Amino acid sequence: MPDEARRVLKARAASRGKSLNAYLLEVIEREVSRPTVAEVLQRAAQRAERASASAVDVLADARAAREEELRRGGHG
């Protein structure tokens, strides 16, 4: 680790009343708890795929019900 980075991190740790190791663990935990932009986009795409499939199923069911109604002679 570069000396300047170590100095800054050690000062930040001290200002929070923590050791450098404890502070670095906190920084690492905070970093890994937040998803990356790519991870967020991937999750959104997966949700959209599931939502699209559900919408397609709903539309197919509605179309089948309508066709059945028309076969029975319904007007609605």
C-alpha positions in Angstrom: 0.0 0.0 0.0 1.4 3.4 -0.8 2.6 5.4 2.2 0.3 8.3 1.5 -2.8 6.1 1.3 -1.8 4.3 4.5 -1.3 7.6 6.3 -4.8 8.9 5.2 -6.5 5.7 6.1 -4.8 5.5 9.5 -5.9 9.1 10.2 -9.5 8.3 9.2 -9.5 5.3 11.4 -8.1 7.3 14.3 -10.8 10.0 13.9 -13.4 7.2 14.3 -11.6 5.7 17.3 -10.7 2.6 15.4 -7.6 0.7 14.5 -6.5 0.7 10.9 -7.4 -3.0 10.6 -10.9 -2.4 12.1 -11.4 0.6 9.8 -10.3 -1.3 6.7 -12.7 -4.2 7.5 -15.5 -1.7 7.8 -14.6 -0.2 4.5 -14.4 -3.6 2.8 -17.8 -4.7 4.3 -19.4 -1.5 3.1 -18.0 -1.9 -0.3 -19.1 -5.5 -0.8 -22.6 -4.8 0.6 -23.3 -2.4 -2.2 -24.0 -3.9 -5.6 -22.1 -2.7 -8.6 -23.9 -0.9 -11.4 -23.5 -4.1 -13.5 -25.1 -6.2 -10.8 -28.0 -3.8 -10.4 -28.5 -3.8 -14.2 -28.3 -7.6 -14.3 -30.9 -7.9 -11.5 -33.2 -5.4 -13.3 -32.9 -7.4 -16.6 -33.8 -10.6 -14.8 -36.8 -9.0 -13.2 -37.9 -7.6 -16.5 -37.6 -11.1 -18.1 -39.8 -12.6 -15.3 -42.3 -9.7 -15.6 -42.4 -10.1 -19.4 -43.0 -13.8 -19.1 -45.8 -13.2 -16.6 -47.4 -10.6 -18.8 -47.2 -12.9 -21.8 -48.9 -15.6 -19.8 -51.6 -13.3 -18.7 -52.2 -12.1 -22.2 -52.3 -15.6 -23.6 -54.8 -16.7 -20.9 -57.0 -13.7 -21.7 -56.8 -14.4 -25.4 -57.7 -18.0 -24.8 -60.7 -17.0 -22.6 -61.9 -14.6 -25.2 -61.6 -17.2 -28.0 -63.6 -19.6 -25.9 -66.2 -17.0 -25.2 -66.5 -16.3 -29.0 -66.8 -20.0 -29.7 -69.7 -20.2 -27.3 -71.4 -17.3 -29.0 -70.7 -14.7 -26.4 -70.7 -11.0 -27.2 -68.7 -9.6 -24.5 
